[in-house]
Amino acid sequence: MRFPLAFLGFLTQAPLQQQPLLQQSKTQSAMAQQPTPFAFKEGSDVFAPKNLVELGRPGAAVANGAGDLALVPFSKFSFTDKQNKKSIYVISLDSAGKAIHIPLEKGGESFWLSQTTIAHVVEGDHASEIYAFDVHLSAFNGNNPNDETEAFTPRGLIRTIPSKTASNFRYNEKTGNLVFSAHVYPDGNLSTVAEQDKEWEERGNSAFVYDETYERHWDTWASKKGSQLFSVQLTKGQDGQWKSDDDFKSPLQGTKHNTPVEPFGGTDDFDVSDTHIVYTTKDVNLPLAWHTKQDVFIVPIGATSGPVELTSGEHGAIHSPVFNTAGTKVAWLQLDKDGYESDRAKIVIYDLQKKVSFTITQAWDRSPDSLAFSKDDTFLYLTAGDEAKIKVFALPVPPTPSESTAHPKFDAKYTTPIALTHSKAASGLQVLPGHKLLFSQSSFTSPNDAFVIRNTKAIQEAILAAGGDKDKVLADVVKVDKLTGFADADLKGKELSEGEEFWFKGALEKDVQGWALKPKGWKAGEKKKWPAILLIHGGPQGAWEDQWSTRWNPNVFAQQGYFVVMINPTGSTTFGQDFTDAIAKDWGGKPFVDMLNGWKHALKAHPEIDADRTVAAGASWGGYAINWIQGHPEYGFGFKALVCHDGVFDASYNGYSTDELFFFNHEWGGRPWDPQSQETLKKFSPSNFVSKWSTPQLLIHGSKDYRLPETESIGAFHALQQLGIPSRLVVFPDENHWVLNHGNSLKWHYEVFRFINQFVGEKSQK
């Protein structure tokens, strides 16, 4: 659909609610009758949306116990055969470029059983089936390591688990203990799940009945089942065959403890030593939907006694509990505030022998997201966001104090982690024998690749010996080797933008960071040639970080000809907790001072941008921001079109309808009927400013989004339509808060680029 330029200019400047109803109906009729032809920019040198969807997706590398090989989960979708093929790559950690590829026709999870044996778990008709295959070390010594006929040998089925939901496997080669999670009924009985499932399916009605929250969570209606941990013995006999009994232990049975914690918990919610399991679970005495408090428990793997709680007092969520190598200490990441999921995560260590817990990063203004002890238990390694990069850090383990305390008095070397990497986004941290550290890393220009640091002993010695500027000391010590290049061939010649950081003064004269990615073909000095897009992140406690994305990938926008601006305004993470906290009860305040200042900064710094051809797009809180900008033309952004994905329209309704009520209660200052919350809602709910809406807008929503129900976008669409504002609603009935289906992803990109192109594309200016 196309509109005369003068009409489009009017749409972005004046509210349309004053139009006569007849004129509004004519506007809508014209919109419906004039579809606009559109096609992506594509070619061998262009990274188009189809290339993004079909690009291979490597997971995090996971090493074997010997630390010489690692497996990397891998998936690759093809529009030609309409299949998402799953596989794993086995890579050598001692020589870059050596790898073998193992297809997995049925998908599933994989984990190491021994130095050269990998287990592969798939869902069967009535159970989870564990298969195994042996990797041949000789395959890494020859000239053709990718010869699949000689690289590995399938061993076949080695056992089954009486649950189709078995997942999150941890295997101890030394003891033969296999620990995993599965969804079970309140009785915690793994063997009767299938029978109880059948009874439920044949109950004779389709009703779901609830007496307490959650009734639905993320994208699923709640059931009686919850995730618990189980263990079983799995050992290799002298004849080389894998053997297992049917004695499944249920260490959490009768506790009402569910772990991993849904919806996103996994192996990072528990750890296993030779004898025990340590895990985190939501507090069973508190309503799940408006509390985040989690506790840490330790329990014998064999369920010989019940769980013992390691936490005490008031606190919030807890993540990533890990044992040290000796099994004498546990560390975890603890948030102070119950009900606030984005509070600062602090490292807590619990000495199991002395029964003393203590916090060691009380003064460090960053939030770690994963932990691992060194093999000699003298250091902790961690990943944490820092100024829009996710870095690897190291921190010496201090001596245990005489009593439990959240404020121990330690030397600074024990309280402030030291960065070992300084760019991109690290994940999957794993400490290996031989003083090695394995991790994966992505960036704006590449999905995950595997990296290794080989000299952690020298690094630890340098940290302990150094005084003053440790980063400078470590610059000559830390050596990072890249082991893989999964996307190198597919991205060759695409010329993806690495992204340029910029800083400016935002609200309250705070320093605020942003990213700029220039479009393909950009030349300095060209006047007003390029359209621009402001991408607004969700959360709001999130950040645009230097990492790969399969959904909001800024290079896809840049390669379609847009100058991309991404700003990390007030509320963003990785810039200190005060900055993150400052958005609460101020959603429509300081963040928009920041974004407007950053937008003006970008336009001034890059005169090549055509300021009359700009758009903005965002999802979740970013979608809220789009609806908020729509109702505040006085900001003067000048956007010619807006894109809102799964955003907040009526914040008060969201306070009643969302799944995790604690989020709304924290962000808006109370429940939607509380006085403080009502004041904030009156001030900052986008629905209160619809009378000022005037800019063409695309709305996209997933019907299975229970965080922000689809009626948020439907309501906004109804307002736009009745105001006669050019608008379109795209609904994905099978998607949640994200768009995960490959075909839906391509359709999402088509609708977004088609919509914004008709208002700021080259043809729209003619």
Secondary structure, 3 states (H helix, E strand, C coil): CCCCHHHHHHHCCCCCCCCCHHHHHHHHHHHHHCCCCCCCCCCCCCCCHHHHHHCCEECCCEECCCCCEEEEEEEEEECCCCEEEEEEEEEECCCCCCEEEEEECCCCEEEECCCCEEEEEEECCCCEEEEEEEECHHHHCCCCCCCHHHHEEEEEEEEEECCCCCEEEEEECCCCEEEEEEEECCCCCHHHHHHHHHHHHCCCCCCCCCCCCCCEECCEECCCCEEEEEEEEEEECCCCCEEECCCCECCCCCCCCCCCCCCCCCHHHEEECCCEEEEEEECCCCCHHHCCCEEEEEEECCCCCCCEECCCCCCCCEEEEEECCCCCEEEEEEECCCCCCCCCEEEEEEECCCCEEEECCCCCCCCEEEEEECCCCCEEEEEEEECCEEEEEEEECCCCCCCCECCCCCCHHHCCCEECCCCCEEEEEEEECCCEEEEEEEECCEEEEEEEECCHHHHHHHHHHCCCCHHHHHCCCCCEEECCCCCHHHHCCCCCCCCEEEEEECHHHCEEEEEEECCCCCCCCCCCCEEEEEEECCCCCCCCCCCCCCCCCHHHHHHCCCEEEEEECCCCCCCCHHHHHCCCCCCCCHHHHHHHHHHHHHHHHCCCEEEEEEEEEEECHHHHHHHHHHCCHHHCCCCCEEEEECCCCCHHHHHHHCCCHHHHHHHCCCCCCCHHHHHHHHHHCHHHHHHHCCCCEEEEEECCCCCCCCHHHHHHHHHHHHCCCCEEEEEECCCCCCCCCHHHHHHHHHHHHHHHHHHHCCHHHC
